Structures are given as structure tokens and as C-alpha cells.
Amino acid sequence: ESHMSAAVPSLEAAAPRVPGLPFAAGFVALAGLAAALAGAVPIEFSIVIVFLFAGPHNWLEARYALGRLPARAGKLFGFFAVSLAGILGLTVAYAVIPHVAGSVDSFGTVYAAWSTAFLLWGAALVWMRSRTNPRFDAGWVWPVALLITAGAWLNPLALPMALVYLHPLMALWLLDRELGRSRPHWRGTYRVAVLCVPLLLGALWFALRDAPAPTGSRGFAVAFAPDLAAHAGDWFLEGVSPHFLIAAHAFLEMVHYGVWVLLIPLIGMRSKPWELHAIPSARHSPRRARAVAGVLLFGLFVVLVLWVCFGLDYGTTRHVYFTVALLHVLAEVPFLLRMV
């Protein structure tokens, strides 16, 4: 009997399990559902996901970053100082652009100047990171940054518009880096699963490329249709169906929210979000632990305030949120570089 069992290969040996398959399948299911809803009811879907997830995903992102940052800056002090200065300075500058640019010409010039500052800041961070990590070659960064800067002056609004669509994809890169740290054997399967994102975008394009602009099926949705189309870039991407643009943006935003609210906490949190012992800075001293707890509690308060404000005046709150949200977009740049 033992001879017979040894001669017959087991089912597991005949069909080896794919590492991380359930995780990858969950990602594909999330992306597929997001694409289906974004294509069917883009206005309503965009409104609902921002209301539900805008605040919580920022809080979870901040909690994750705190768990990954060192207790002391050490030799990375300059990197963190330049990062913070750029995050705050570029966010404030972007928020005041509409108020300081009086004409169409100066409007473009101011946006080009902001894009230049953003690109040089990013290039400086890449170069500084390479100085502390010999395996990270950054000899290419300055030529690339200057080349894109030239393009920004030729078309000043191209880079800000690109950030609207590229930012949600940064979460996919962060998730890939996290898998490389915590579950490297899942990484290959995840990278195959991520290919569903461009495929689903292509499916949305095929289905909606000639669709008329959506108007929403409810009274509250009808009022926000023009604003959502403008945010998705119908004024910039002339000739492209606003229906597709709103659906594509809502789809990418939902993928972004899903990564931060579900997937990264699932595999990247070393403890429950409220347990401070996993945060290096909180372990440094009782005073720092209280400061970290205060930051997290304030973040929860901001989430509640956002929900209340969305309920009272959704349009104004959404506009203010997406203006200030540039701060967390910029914060992801040095955080990604820190994980390299």
C-alpha cells in the first residue's frame, strides 16, 4: 500500500497552488465591480464613493505611513525636510493658483511654474534618495525632469491633468512594494492581476466612447454632472466622451480607495490600526506615543467632519476636499521613494 501511494502523485503535487491567488482574485473582483458600476451609473457612483471613502482612506494611508516611518530621521533628515517643505509649499501654491492668475495667459504661466517646481522637487528627492541607497541609480532623473519641464511649458495644464488620472495608480505601486516586503511570493500573481486595470479601462472606452454626457438619474446627481465632467477633464480632452471620462475617473478612484481601505490593511498592517506599539515613533517615548495618538484621533475627527459637511453641502465640500487632497498625493511621492 505504501508503495502504491508513493507511486501515485498526490493531487497537490499534480496541481500546485498559485501563491496569492485568492488575494489576486479579490483584486480582480473589486476592479471588475468598480468598472461595471462606473460604466452603468458614473455620476451616482462617483458621488457615493467620494462620500464613503475619501476620509477613511486618507486616515488609513496616514496610519500606514506612520507604521513605516522610522522613529528618528537620522541620515534621512534632509530627505524628510525637503519632502515636508515641498508637500506643504506645493499644496498651498496649487490652492491659490485660481486666485492669483488673473488672465488666461498668466493662468497657464502660473500652472507651468507650479509644474516646474513639482518636477524639480521630485527630481531632488530621487537624487537625495540615491545618495543614501547605493543600489538606487538616479543618474537619469535630471534629464528626464528637465525634458518633462519643457513639455509643461508647452502645455501648462497637461501635468496637473495627468496627476488626476495617474495618482490613483500610485496605490497599485505602493501595494506592489508592500507585497515585496511582506509577501514576496504573492507578487508575481498580483502583477498579473493588475493587468485587468488597463483591460477594464479599454472595455469602458469601447462601451462609452460614443455615449452622450451622463446627466444622472436622481435630482442630486443631475446637479453635479457638469462639475464631475470638468474634474474628469472634459475641458482639456476635447472630443472624448464625458461619459467615458467620468466613468474612467470614478473607476480608478474606486480602485485607489479599495487598495487603501481593504487590501493594504489586509496585508500591510502589522497590528490593528489603533494599536500604537507597531508605530516606531510611538515606541520612542511616552510623549511621542501621546502625540501619535493625538494625530490619529484628530484624523478620525476630520473623517467625521467630512461626512457631516458632505451631507450638508456636497458640492462645496467635494471642491475643497479635492483641492486639499493634493497634500496626500504629494506625500505619496517621498513615501514611495522611502520604500525603494
SEDO-808333 format. One record per atom (N, C-alpha, C): x, y, z; residue in three letters. Coordinates in steps of 0.02 Angstrom, whole numbers, padded with zeros to 5 digits, always signed. Example, Ala and Ser with C-alpha at 12.3 -4.5 7.8 and 13.67 -1.06 7.14 Angstrom:
BEGIN
+00660-00284+00390ALA+00615-00225+00390ALA+00660-00165+00390ALA+00642-00112+00354SER+00684-00053+00357SER+00645+00002+00394SER
END
This chain:
BEGIN
+00042-00061+00000GLU+00000+00000+00000GLU+00043+00063+00000GLU+00097+00062+00041SER+00142+00120+00043SER+00177+00129-00024SER+00192+00071-00057HIS+00224+00075-00122HIS+00177+00106-00174HIS+00113+00086-00171MET+00064+00112-00217MET+00054+00188-00206MET+00050+00210-00143SER+00039+00281-00129SER+00098+00323-00150SER+00159+00294-00145ALA+00218+00331-00167ALA+00221+00337-00242ALA+00192+00286-00277ALA+00195+00286-00349ALA+00145+00333-00381ALA+00090+00347-00345VAL+00038+00390-00372VAL+00048+00461-00346VAL+00060+00511-00388PRO+00072+00579-00364PRO+00009+00607-00331PRO+00018+00645-00279SER-00038+00675-00244SER-00070+00728-00287SER-00132+00745-00270LEU-00168+00797-00307LEU-00133+00864-00301LEU-00105+00876-00242GLU-00071+00940-00231GLU-00008+00946-00274GLU+00028+00888-00281ALA+00088+00889-00323ALA+00070+00897-00396ALA+00013+00866-00416ALA-00008+00871-00486ALA-00032+00940-00504ALA-00062+00975-00456ALA-00089+01041-00468ALA-00066+01089-00413ALA-00005+01113-00417PRO+00022+01157-00365PRO-00019+01222-00360PRO-00027+01244-00299ARG-00067+01304-00287ARG-00029+01367-00308ARG-00064+01414-00339VAL-00034+01477-00360VAL-00028+01522-00299VAL+00031+01546-00281PRO+00038+01589-00223PRO-00002+01653-00230PRO-00041+01670-00180GLY-00078+01733-00180GLY-00137+01735-00226GLY-00161+01676-00249LEU-00216+01676-00297LEU-00280+01706-00267LEU-00301+01689-00206PRO-00362+01720-00178PRO-00356+01796-00173PRO-00297+01821-00154PHE-00286+01893-00149PHE-00293+01926-00217PHE-00260+01896-00268ALA-00264+01923-00335ALA-00335+01920-00363ALA-00370+01864-00349ALA-00439+01858-00372ALA-00483+01910-00340ALA-00471+01925-00276GLY-00509+01977-00242GLY-00497+02045-00274GLY-00434+02059-00292PHE-00419+02122-00326PHE-00456+02127-00392PHE-00455+02074-00432VAL-00489+02074-00496VAL-00564+02084-00487VAL-00592+02051-00436ALA-00664+02058-00424ALA-00681+02130-00404ALA-00640+02161-00362LEU-00650+02230-00342LEU-00647+02276-00403LEU-00597+02267-00445ALA-00589+02310-00504ALA-00647+02299-00553ALA-00667+02237-00562GLY-00722+02222-00608GLY-00787+02253-00586GLY-00803+02248-00521LEU-00864+02277-00495LEU-00862+02353-00501LEU-00803+02383-00486ALA-00796+02456-00492ALA-00807+02479-00564ALA-00779+02442-00612ALA-00788+02461-00682ALA-00861+02455-00704ALA-00895+02402-00681ALA-00965+02391-00700ALA-01009+02448-00674ALA-00999+02467-00610LEU-01040+02520-00581LEU-01022+02588-00610LEU-00957+02599-00622ALA-00937+02663-00651ALA-00965+02672-00721ALA-00968+02619-00759GLY-00995+02623-00826GLY-01071+02631-00827GLY-01105+02599-00779ALA-01179+02599-00779ALA-01206+02664-00750ALA-01180+02686-00693VAL-01206+02746-00659VAL-01147+02789-00637VAL-01111+02821-00683PRO-01049+02855-00666PRO-01058+02913-00618PRO-01111+02953-00626ILE-01121+03010-00583ILE-01135+02987-00511ILE-01184+02943-00504GLU-01203+02919-00437GLU-01145+02882-00404GLU-01110+02841-00443PHE-01055+02803-00416PHE-00999+02849-00391PHE-00982+02900-00431SER-00930+02947-00411SER-00949+02984-00347SER-01011+03005-00342ILE-01034+03041-00282ILE-01030+02997-00220ILE-01053+02935-00226VAL-01058+02890-00168VAL-00988+02870-00144VAL-00943+02853-00190ILE-00878+02829-00166ILE-00837+02884-00133ILE-00842+02945-00158VAL-00807+03000-00125VAL-00836+03012-00056VAL-00903+03011-00050PHE-00935+03020+00015PHE-00912+02967+00064PHE-00911+02903+00043LEU-00897+02848+00089LEU-00822+02842+00105LEU-00779+02851+00056PHE-00709+02829+00064PHE-00657+02884+00065PHE-00675+02946+00047ALA-00625+02999+00043ALA-00589+03007+00110ALA-00627+03016+00164GLY-00597+03025+00230GLY-00564+02962+00256GLY-00599+02904+00259PRO-00568+02844+00286PRO-00504+02823+00251PRO-00500+02831+00184HIS-00440+02807+00150HIS-00381+02852+00167HIS-00392+02918+00177ASN-00338+02961+00198ASN-00313+02943+00268ASN-00360+02926+00313TRP-00340+02908+00381TRP-00299+02843+00380TRP-00321+02794+00342LEU-00285+02730+00339LEU-00217+02739+00305LEU-00214+02784+00257GLU-00150+02798+00224GLU-00101+02829+00274GLU-00126+02877+00314ALA-00083+02908+00364ALA-00061+02857+00417ALA-00107+02814+00438ARG-00090+02763+00488ARG-00037+02715+00461ARG-00044+02696+00398TYR+00005+02651+00367TYR+00074+02685+00363TYR+00074+02749+00343ALA+00138+02785+00337ALA+00172+02790+00405ALA+00134+02804+00458LEU+00163+02808+00525LEU+00196+02742+00545LEU+00166+02687+00525GLY+00193+02622+00542GLY+00256+02605+00503GLY+00269+02639+00448ARG+00327+02625+00406ARG+00383+02675+00414ARG+00370+02733+00443LEU+00422+02784+00451LEU+00464+02769+00512LEU+00529+02784+00509PRO+00573+02770+00566PRO+00559+02818+00624PRO+00579+02798+00684ALA+00569+02840+00743ALA+00613+02902+00740ALA+00672+02895+00710ARG+00717+02952+00703ARG+00737+02959+00630ARG+00745+03021+00608ALA+00762+03033+00538ALA+00833+03011+00521ALA+00880+03024+00568GLY+00949+03004+00556GLY+00978+03036+00494GLY+01009+02994+00452LYS+01040+03020+00391LYS+00989+03041+00338LYS+00925+03025+00350LEU+00872+03045+00304LEU+00839+03111+00324LEU+00870+03147+00371PHE+00839+03210+00394PHE+00829+03259+00335PHE+00879+03267+00293GLY+00873+03312+00236GLY+00818+03291+00189GLY+00813+03226+00177PHE+00762+03199+00133PHE+00692+03215+00160PHE+00682+03203+00225PHE+00617+03217+00255PHE+00602+03291+00258PHE+00653+03332+00269ALA+00642+03405+00272ALA+00621+03432+00204ALA+00655+03411+00150VAL+00637+03433+00083VAL+00568+03406+00064VAL+00554+03344+00085SER+00488+03314+00071SER+00433+03357+00102SER+00440+03373+00167LEU+00388+03411+00201LEU+00380+03481+00172LEU+00436+03513+00158ALA+00432+03581+00129ALA+00396+03579+00062ALA+00411+03530+00021GLY+00378+03525-00044GLY+00305+03508-00039GLY+00288+03462+00006ILE+00218+03443+00014ILE+00175+03503+00034ILE+00198+03539+00084LEU+00159+03597+00108LEU+00161+03654+00058LEU+00220+03670+00033GLY+00226+03727-00013GLY+00189+03717-00078GLY+00195+03658-00108LEU+00161+03646-00171LEU+00085+03642-00162LEU+00062+03615-00105THR-00010+03612-00093THR-00039+03682-00086THR-00007+03724-00047VAL-00031+03793-00038VAL-00029+03830-00105VAL+00025+03823-00142ALA+00031+03858-00206ALA-00023+03836-00254ALA-00038+03771-00256TYR-00089+03746-00302TYR-00158+03773-00283TYR-00170+03779-00218ALA-00236+03802-00194ALA-00248+03875-00211ALA-00194+03915-00215VAL-00204+03987-00227VAL-00198+04006-00300VAL-00179+03958-00343ILE-00171+03974-00414ILE-00234+04007-00444ILE-00294+03980-00433PRO-00353+04012-00463PRO-00365+04084-00440PRO-00336+04102-00382HIS-00348+04168-00354HIS-00294+04219-00374HIS-00238+04195-00400VAL-00183+04241-00416VAL-00174+04249-00491VAL-00202+04203-00531ALA-00195+04207-00603ALA-00255+04245-00631ALA-00243+04306-00653GLY-00299+04348-00674GLY-00320+04340-00746GLY-00276+04319-00790SER-00293+04311-00861SER-00278+04240-00884SER-00300+04225-00943VAL-00288+04158-00970VAL-00214+04146-00979VAL-00177+04196-01003ASP-00105+04188-01014ASP-00068+04177-00948ASP-00083+04218-00898SER-00049+04210-00834SER-00071+04147-00799SER-00133+04126-00813PHE-00157+04063-00784PHE-00113+04005-00807PHE-00099+04002-00872GLY-00055+03950-00897GLY+00016+03956-00872GLY+00041+04018-00866THR+00108+04029-00842THR+00116+04006-00770THR+00067+04021-00728VAL+00070+04002-00658VAL+00068+03926-00651VAL+00025+03893-00690TYR+00023+03820-00688TYR+00088+03789-00712TYR+00119+03818-00764ALA+00183+03793-00788ALA+00237+03802-00734ALA+00236+03859-00699ALA+00284+03870-00645ALA+00274+03819-00589ALA+00210+03805-00573TRP+00196+03755-00521TRP+00221+03686-00543TRP+00209+03668-00605SER+00231+03603-00631SER+00307+03598-00629SER+00341+03654-00645THR+00414+03655-00642THR+00439+03642-00571THR+00408+03677-00522ALA+00428+03668-00452ALA+00415+03596-00430ALA+00358+03568-00450PHE+00342+03499-00432PHE+00393+03450-00461PHE+00411+03459-00524LEU+00457+03413-00557LEU+00528+03418-00527LEU+00550+03478-00513LEU+00617+03486-00484LEU+00619+03460-00412LEU+00564+03470-00375TRP+00559+03442-00308TRP+00562+03366-00310TRP+00524+03335-00355GLY+00526+03263-00361GLY+00594+03237-00382GLY+00626+03272-00429ALA+00693+03252-00451ALA+00743+03258-00394ALA+00737+03311-00354ALA+00783+03320-00297ALA+00774+03263-00247ALA+00712+03242-00235LEU+00701+03186-00188LEU+00730+03121-00215LEU+00721+03109-00279VAL+00750+03048-00309VAL+00826+03049-00301VAL+00857+03106-00316TRP+00930+03112-00311TRP+00953+03103-00238TRP+00917+03134-00190MET+00935+03128-00120MET+00927+03056-00096MET+00876+03022-00120ARG+00866+02952-00101ARG+00922+02909-00127ARG+00946+02924-00187SER+01001+02884-00215SER+01066+02894-00175SER+01073+02951-00143ARG+01133+02964-00104ARG+01136+02921-00041ARG+01078+02898-00017THR+01076+02857+00044THR+01065+02783+00028THR+01057+02767-00037ASN+01046+02698-00057ASN+01089+02685-00118ASN+01149+02655-00110PRO+01194+02645-00166PRO+01164+02602-00222PRO+01115+02560-00206ARG+01085+02517-00257ARG+01036+02554-00302ARG+01021+02616-00283PHE+00971+02656-00320PHE+01007+02706-00364PHE+01011+02692-00428ASP+01046+02736-00476ASP+00997+02790-00501ASP+01014+02853-00490ALA+00970+02908-00509ALA+01003+02954-00560ALA+01050+02929-00599GLY+01082+02971-00648GLY+01036+02996-00703GLY+00980+02963-00711TRP+00933+02981-00764TRP+00885+03037-00744TRP+00880+03052-00678VAL+00823+03091-00654VAL+00823+03163-00679VAL+00882+03196-00681TRP+00882+03267-00701TRP+00867+03276-00775TRP+00895+03237-00821PRO+00875+03245-00891PRO+00800+03232-00902PRO+00773+03181-00868VAL+00701+03167-00876VAL+00659+03224-00848VAL+00678+03250-00789ALA+00640+03304-00758ALA+00641+03366-00802ALA+00698+03382-00831LEU+00703+03442-00873LEU+00664+03433-00939LEU+00664+03372-00965LEU+00626+03359-01026LEU+00551+03367-01014LEU+00526+03340-00958ILE+00455+03347-00942ILE+00439+03419-00926ILE+00486+03455-00895THR+00475+03526-00881THR+00465+03566-00945THR+00504+03550-00996ALA+00495+03584-01060ALA+00425+03571-01088ALA+00402+03509-01081GLY+00334+03494-01102GLY+00282+03531-01062GLY+00295+03541-00997ALA+00248+03578-00955ALA+00240+03650-00977ALA+00293+03680-01003TRP+00287+03749-01027TRP+00253+03752-01095TRP+00258+03698-01134LEU+00222+03696-01198LEU+00147+03686-01187LEU+00130+03647-01136ASN+00059+03635-01119ASN+00053+03637-01043ASN+00041+03696-01015PRO+00044+03704-00942PRO-00006+03662-00903PRO-00062+03643-00932LEU-00113+03607-00895LEU-00107+03531-00902LEU-00060+03509-00942ALA-00055+03437-00955ALA-00035+03398-00892ALA+00015+03422-00855LEU+00038+03385-00796LEU-00015+03383-00741LEU-00046+03441-00722PRO-00100+03436-00672PRO-00156+03389-00693PRO-00172+03388-00758MET-00224+03343-00781MET-00201+03270-00777MET-00138+03258-00793ALA-00111+03190-00789ALA-00112+03164-00718ALA-00099+03208-00669LEU-00099+03187-00599LEU-00168+03162-00577LEU-00221+03190-00607VAL-00289+03168-00590VAL-00297+03093-00604VAL-00268+03070-00659TYR-00276+03000-00679TYR-00219+02955-00655TYR-00159+02983-00647LEU-00102+02943-00627LEU-00101+02931-00552LEU-00127+02980-00513HIS-00124+02972-00441HIS-00157+02908-00416HIS-00218+02890-00439PRO-00247+02827-00414PRO-00204+02766-00426PRO-00162+02768-00479LEU-00120+02710-00494LEU-00060+02705-00447LEU-00044+02759-00410MET+00011+02755-00363MET-00004+02706-00307MET-00067+02697-00290ALA-00086+02648-00239ALA-00068+02578-00261ALA-00073+02564-00327LEU-00055+02498-00352LEU+00020+02486-00344LEU+00060+02538-00355TRP+00132+02532-00347TRP+00150+02522-00273TRP+00117+02560-00229LEU+00129+02551-00158LEU+00111+02481-00135LEU+00056+02455-00160LEU+00036+02387-00142LEU+00088+02336-00167LEU+00115+02348-00226ASP+00167+02304-00252ASP+00229+02306-00207ASP+00249+02366-00185ARG+00306+02371-00140ARG+00293+02336-00074ARG+00232+02344-00048GLU+00215+02311+00015GLU+00216+02235+00008GLU+00191+02209-00047LEU+00195+02137-00058LEU+00267+02114-00062LEU+00310+02155-00092GLY+00381+02138-00095GLY+00412+02132-00026GLY+00387+02169+00022ARG+00413+02167+00090ARG+00383+02111+00132ARG+00317+02103+00127SER+00283+02057+00173SER+00264+01990+00143SER+00249+01989+00077ARG+00229+01926+00045ARG+00258+01924-00026ARG+00323+01918-00031PRO+00355+01920-00098PRO+00332+01865-00144PRO+00311+01807-00117HIS+00289+01752-00160HIS+00220+01766-00191HIS+00185+01817-00168TRP+00121+01836-00199TRP+00130+01886-00256TRP+00189+01915-00261ARG+00199+01973-00303ARG+00186+01959-00377ARG+00211+01902-00401GLY+00201+01887-00472GLY+00128+01879-00490GLY+00090+01845-00447THR+00019+01836-00460THR-00017+01903-00459THR+00001+01946-00412TYR-00030+02013-00408TYR-00015+02053-00471TYR+00045+02050-00496ARG+00063+02090-00556ARG+00024+02066-00617ARG+00009+02003-00620VAL-00034+01979-00674VAL-00105+02006-00665VAL-00129+02006-00602ALA-00197+02029-00589ALA-00205+02103-00605ALA-00152+02143-00595VAL-00155+02215-00607VAL-00168+02230-00681VAL-00151+02183-00725LEU-00164+02194-00796LEU-00238+02203-00812LEU-00281+02183-00764CYS-00353+02192-00776CYS-00372+02266-00777CYS-00331+02310-00746VAL-00348+02381-00743VAL-00348+02412-00813VAL-00293+02407-00852PRO-00298+02434-00920PRO-00349+02398-00964PRO-00359+02333-00952LEU-00409+02297-00991LEU-00480+02323-00976LEU-00494+02337-00913LEU-00560+02364-00895LEU-00568+02435-00920LEU-00514+02475-00919LEU-00518+02542-00948LEU-00532+02537-01023LEU-00501+02489-01056GLY-00515+02479-01127GLY-00587+02459-01139GLY-00614+02417-01094ALA-00684+02397-01101ALA-00731+02456-01092ALA-00715+02501-01043LEU-00755+02561-01033LEU-00752+02606-01095LEU-00693+02613-01124TRP-00686+02653-01184TRP-00728+02624-01241TRP-00725+02559-01251PHE-00762+02527-01305PHE-00836+02536-01296PHE-00860+02533-01233ALA-00932+02538-01220ALA-00957+02610-01220ALA-00914+02659-01202LEU-00938+02727-01189LEU-00907+02780-01235LEU-00866+02760-01283ARG-00830+02809-01322ARG-00876+02856-01361ARG-00935+02833-01378ASP-00983+02875-01415ASP-01044+02892-01374ASP-01042+02878-01309ALA-01100+02890-01266ALA-01109+02964-01253ALA-01171+02988-01249PRO-01182+03058-01231PRO-01163+03072-01159PRO-01154+03135-01143ALA-01135+03153-01075ALA-01188+03129-01026ALA-01169+03097-00971PRO-01218+03074-00923PRO-01248+03132-00885PRO-01311+03125-00866THR-01345+03178-00828THR-01365+03156-00759THR-01359+03092-00744GLY-01382+03068-00679GLY-01455+03051-00680GLY-01475+03004-00637SER-01544+02982-00636SER-01583+03008-00576SER-01550+03044-00532ARG-01582+03073-00474ARG-01568+03148-00473ARG-01610+03184-00436GLY-01602+03256-00434GLY-01534+03278-00409GLY-01510+03246-00354PHE-01445+03267-00327PHE-01388+03252-00375PHE-01396+03200-00416ALA-01343+03182-00463ALA-01342+03229-00522ALA-01400+03251-00546VAL-01404+03295-00603VAL-01365+03359-00591VAL-01369+03386-00530ALA-01338+03450-00514ALA-01262+03446-00518ALA-01233+03386-00506PHE-01161+03381-00503PHE-01130+03355-00567PHE-01170+03339-00616ALA-01143+03311-00679ALA-01092+03357-00711ALA-01106+03424-00719PRO-01055+03467-00751PRO-00990+03471-00711PRO-00994+03474-00645ASP-00934+03478-00604ASP-00892+03415-00610ASP-00925+03357-00611LEU-00888+03294-00616LEU-00855+03289-00685LEU-00890+03312-00737ALA-00860+03310-00804ALA-00799+03357-00807ALA-00804+03415-00775ALA-00747+03461-00775ALA-00688+03432-00737ALA-00703+03401-00679HIS-00649+03370-00640HIS-00616+03313-00678HIS-00654+03278-00719ALA-00627+03223-00759ALA-00590+03247-00820ALA-00595+03313-00836GLY-00554+03342-00889GLY-00587+03348-00956GLY-00654+03354-00958ASP-00687+03361-01024ASP-00667+03426-01059ASP-00647+03477-01020TRP-00625+03540-01049TRP-00555+03534-01080TRP-00517+03485-01057PHE-00448+03476-01081PHE-00445+03424-01136PHE-00480+03369-01127LEU-00480+03314-01176LEU-00540+03322-01222LEU-00538+03373-01263GLU-00594+03387-01308GLU-00602+03330-01359GLU-00664+03313-01372GLY-00679+03260-01419GLY-00685+03192-01387GLY-00668+03186-01323VAL-00675+03124-01286VAL-00742+03126-01249VAL-00778+03071-01250SER-00844+03068-01218SER-00839+03084-01144SER-00876+03135-01119PRO-00877+03148-01047PRO-00902+03089-01007PRO-00946+03049-01037HIS-00970+02989-01002HIS-00912+02943-00987HIS-00869+02932-01037PHE-00810+02890-01026PHE-00763+02920-00975PHE-00751+02986-00979LEU-00704+03017-00933LEU-00727+03012-00861LEU-00791+03025-00848ILE-00817+03020-00780ILE-00814+02949-00756ILE-00833+02902-00799ALA-00831+02831-00780ALA-00760+02807-00767ALA-00712+02828-00810ALA-00643+02807-00802ALA-00614+02835-00737ALA-00628+02898-00723HIS-00602+02928-00662HIS-00632+02895-00600HIS-00698+02883-00601ALA-00731+02850-00544ALA-00703+02780-00534ALA-00692+02744-00589PHE-00664+02677-00585PHE-00595+02677-00552PHE-00551+02722-00576LEU-00484+02725-00547LEU-00485+02747-00475LEU-00529+02794-00458GLU-00535+02815-00388GLU-00557+02757-00343GLU-00604+02717-00367MET-00628+02661-00327MET-00574+02609-00318MET-00535+02596-00370VAL-00478+02551-00362VAL-00429+02578-00310VAL-00416+02643-00313HIS-00372+02676-00264HIS-00399+02668-00193HIS-00464+02683-00184TYR-00494+02676-00118TYR-00493+02603-00095TYR-00507+02557-00141GLY-00508+02486-00122GLY-00440+02462-00098GLY-00388+02486-00131VAL-00320+02466-00110VAL-00306+02490-00040VAL-00323+02554-00025TRP-00307+02582+00040TRP-00354+02559+00096TRP-00417+02549+00080VAL-00465+02531+00132VAL-00467+02456+00146VAL-00453+02415+00094LEU-00459+02343+00102LEU-00392+02306+00096LEU-00356+02316+00041LEU-00301+02272+00026LEU-00238+02287+00066LEU-00218+02350+00070ILE-00158+02365+00109ILE-00168+02350+00183ILE-00225+02369+00214PRO-00235+02347+00284PRO-00234+02271+00292PRO-00257+02235+00241LEU-00259+02162+00246LEU-00190+02131+00249LEU-00143+02158+00211ILE-00077+02127+00208ILE-00020+02171+00234ILE-00034+02235+00246GLY+00020+02281+00263GLY+00020+02306+00335GLY-00036+02299+00370MET-00039+02322+00439MET-00010+02269+00485MET+00040+02288+00524ARG+00071+02241+00570ARG+00029+02230+00633ARG-00020+02271+00643SER-00064+02266+00701SER-00129+02300+00684SER-00176+02300+00730LYS-00238+02336+00719LYS-00223+02411+00716LYS-00262+02450+00678PRO-00246+02520+00668PRO-00238+02560+00733PRO-00275+02541+00785TRP-00273+02579+00847TRP-00219+02556+00896TRP-00181+02504+00877GLU-00128+02480+00921GLU-00063+02517+00903GLU-00039+02557+00951LEU+00016+02602+00937LEU+00084+02569+00941LEU+00088+02508+00969HIS+00154+02478+00979HIS+00188+02461+00913HIS+00150+02459+00858ALA+00180+02444+00793ALA+00207+02506+00758ALA+00197+02565+00788ILE+00221+02628+00759ILE+00288+02646+00791ILE+00343+02646+00753PRO+00409+02658+00783PRO+00412+02722+00824PRO+00384+02777+00799SER+00388+02840+00835SER+00352+02836+00903SER+00296+02799+00905ALA+00259+02794+00968ALA+00296+02753+01020ALA+00341+02709+00998ARG+00381+02669+01045ARG+00440+02707+01072ARG+00454+02764+01042HIS+00515+02801+01061HIS+00510+02830+01131HIS+00452+02858+01148SER+00443+02888+01214SER+00368+02896+01227SER+00347+02901+01291PRO+00276+02911+01306PRO+00249+02976+01276PRO+00291+03028+01273ARG+00268+03091+01245ARG+00252+03083+01170ARG+00296+03048+01135ARG+00283+03036+01064ARG+00222+02991+01054ARG+00213+02943+01098ALA+00155+02900+01093ALA+00090+02941+01099ALA+00090+02988+01145ARG+00031+03032+01153ARG+00021+03075+01091ARG+00077+03099+01062ALA+00072+03141+01002ALA+00044+03101+00943ALA+00068+03040+00935VAL+00043+02997+00881VAL-00031+02982+00891VAL-00050+02966+00954ALA-00121+02953+00968ALA-00163+03015+00953ALA-00136+03074+00970GLY-00173+03136+00956GLY-00183+03147+00881GLY-00130+03132+00841VAL-00135+03140+00768VAL-00189+03093+00741VAL-00189+03031+00763LEU-00238+02982+00738LEU-00309+03000+00759LEU-00317+03024+00822LEU-00384+03044+00845LEU-00408+03106+00807LEU-00363+03152+00793PHE-00382+03211+00754PHE-00402+03189+00684PHE-00367+03140+00656GLY-00385+03115+00590GLY-00455+03085+00589GLY-00472+03048+00641LEU-00540+03021+00645LEU-00592+03076+00651LEU-00575+03129+00687PHE-00620+03187+00692PHE-00631+03219+00624PHE-00576+03225+00585VAL-00582+03253+00518VAL-00626+03210+00473VAL-00621+03144+00480VAL-00664+03099+00441VAL-00737+03112+00457VAL-00753+03118+00521LEU-00823+03132+00541LEU-00846+03199+00515LEU-00803+03250+00519VAL-00821+03317+00494VAL-00834+03314+00419VAL-00792+03277+00383LEU-00802+03271+00310LEU-00871+03241+00295LEU-00889+03188+00330TRP-00954+03157+00318TRP-01011+03206+00331TRP-01005+03244+00385VAL-01057+03293+00402VAL-01060+03347+00347VAL-01002+03372+00327CYS-01000+03425+00276CYS-01025+03400+00209CYS-01007+03339+00191PHE-01033+03310+00129PHE-01109+03307+00131PHE-01137+03290+00189GLY-01210+03286+00195GLY-01243+03354+00191GLY-01210+03406+00217LEU-01239+03473+00217LEU-01231+03508+00150LEU-01171+03503+00120ASP-01157+03538+00056ASP-01106+03496+00018ASP-01130+03448-00019TYR-01085+03401-00052TYR-01039+03437-00102TYR-01067+03482-00143GLY-01028+03514-00196GLY-00970+03553-00169GLY-00982+03596-00120THR-00927+03637-00092THR-00876+03594-00057THR-00899+03544-00019THR-00853+03501+00017THR-00810+03461-00030THR-00839+03436-00084ARG-00800+03399-00133ARG-00746+03443-00165ARG-00765+03505-00181HIS-00716+03551-00212HIS-00658+03565-00163HIS-00675+03579-00100VAL-00623+03593-00051VAL-00580+03530-00039VAL-00613+03473-00035TYR-00576+03411-00022TYR-00525+03397-00077TYR-00546+03401-00140PHE-00500+03384-00194PHE-00446+03436-00202PHE-00456+03497-00177THR-00403+03546-00177THR-00351+03529-00124THR-00375+03514-00064VAL-00329+03498-00008VAL-00299+03428-00017VAL-00335+03383-00052ALA-00312+03314-00060ALA-00246+03310-00098ALA-00226+03365-00132LEU-00161+03364-00165LEU-00105+03350-00114LEU-00116+03370-00051LEU-00066+03359+00001LEU-00049+03285+00007LEU-00101+03242+00008HIS-00086+03170+00016HIS-00061+03140-00049HIS-00078+03171-00106VAL-00049+03149-00170VAL+00027+03161-00169VAL+00047+03220-00148LEU+00118+03236-00145LEU+00154+03195-00092LEU+00120+03180-00037ALA+00151+03142+00017ALA+00169+03071-00005ALA+00133+03045-00054GLU+00147+02978-00078GLU+00213+02974-00116GLU+00236+03030-00144VAL+00298+03030-00183VAL+00358+03012-00140VAL+00373+03050-00085PRO+00430+03030-00044PRO+00419+02964-00009PRO+00356+02947+00006PHE+00344+02883+00039PHE+00361+02825-00007PHE+00344+02831-00071LEU+00363+02779-00119LEU+00439+02774-00124LEU+00472+02832-00128LEU+00545+02831-00133LEU+00577+02801-00070LEU+00546+02814-00013ARG+00571+02785+00050ARG+00567+02710+00049ARG+00518+02681+00013MET+00510+02609+00011MET+00554+02575-00040MET+00588+02615-00083VAL+00632+02585-00133VAL+00693+02555-00099VAL
END
